[in-house]
């Protein structure tokens, strides 16, 4: 396991870096409740569609979100259940340290 860890440090660092941005976390949180298009995410978060698109690119690049095309409409969703688990474990860890 140790060699595998060492071989993937750059990828792991990039992966966790995505979670260091509040806007990206808010986007992931909004997608946990269901698939959304850029306009819907922007509306929920109260930020511009261009800002959402910019952050979605980072999330797509690391395979945290995926796109579903329906004609000209593009909908975003969480790639898999791992993302939900990572966020839940992070929150659980924080709550333990606060109490």
C-alpha positions in Angstrom: 0.0 0.0 0.0 2.8 2.4 0.8 4.3 2.2 -2.7 0.9 2.8 -4.2 0.5 5.8 -2.0 3.9 7.3 -2.9 3.2 6.7 -6.7 -0.1 8.7 -6.5 0.8 11.6 -4.2 0.4 14.2 -7.0 -3.0 12.9 -8.0 -4.1 12.7 -4.4 -2.9 16.3 -3.7 -4.9 17.5 -6.8 -7.9 15.6 -5.6 -8.0 17.1 -2.1 -7.1 20.6 -3.5 -10.6 20.6 -5.2 -12.2 20.3 -1.7 -10.3 23.4 -0.5 -12.6 25.9 -2.4 -15.8 26.9 -0.7 -17.6 27.5 -4.1 -16.7 24.0 -5.3 -18.0 22.5 -2.0 -21.2 24.5 -2.4 -21.6 23.2 -5.9 -21.1 19.6 -4.8 -23.5 20.1 -2.0 -26.2 21.4 -4.4 -25.6 18.4 -6.7 -26.0 16.0 -3.8 -29.8 16.8 -3.8 -30.0 16.0 -7.6 -28.8 16.8 -11.1 -28.8 20.4 -12.1 -27.8 22.6 -15.1 -25.4 25.5 -14.7 -28.2 28.1 -14.5 -29.9 26.2 -11.6 -26.6 25.8 -9.7 -25.9 29.5 -10.2 -29.4 30.4 -8.9 -29.1 28.2 -5.8 -25.6 29.6 -5.0 -26.3 33.2 -5.9 -23.3 33.5 -8.2 -22.8 33.9 -12.0 -23.2 31.0 -14.4 -19.7 31.8 -15.6 -18.3 31.3 -12.1 -20.2 28.0 -11.8 -18.9 26.8 -15.2 -15.3 27.7 -14.2 -15.6 25.6 -11.0 -17.4 22.8 -12.7 -14.4 22.4 -15.0 -12.2 21.7 -12.1 -14.7 19.2 -10.7 -15.0 17.5 -14.1 -11.3 17.3 -14.6 -11.0 15.2 -11.4 -14.1 13.1 -12.2 -16.1 14.4 -9.3 -19.0 15.5 -11.5 -20.2 14.2 -14.8 -22.3 15.7 -17.6 -25.5 14.4 -19.1 -26.4 15.9 -22.5 -30.0 16.1 -23.6 -30.1 18.0 -26.9 -28.5 21.4 -26.1 -29.1 21.1 -22.4 -26.3 19.9 -20.2 -27.0 18.6 -16.7 -24.4 18.0 -14.1 -24.4 15.3 -11.4 -22.2 13.8 -8.8 -20.0 11.0 -10.4 -20.6 8.4 -7.7 -21.4 7.8 -4.1 -17.7 8.2 -3.1 -18.1 12.0 -3.3 -21.0 12.0 -0.9 -19.1 9.7 1.5 -15.9 12.0 1.4 -18.0 15.1 2.2 -19.9 13.3 5.0 -16.7 12.0 6.6 -15.2 15.4 6.4 -18.2 16.9 8.2 -18.2 14.2 10.7 -14.5 14.8 11.5 -15.1 18.5 11.9 -18.1 18.0 14.2 -16.0 15.7 16.4 -13.3 18.4 16.8 -15.8 21.1 17.6 -17.7 19.3 20.4 
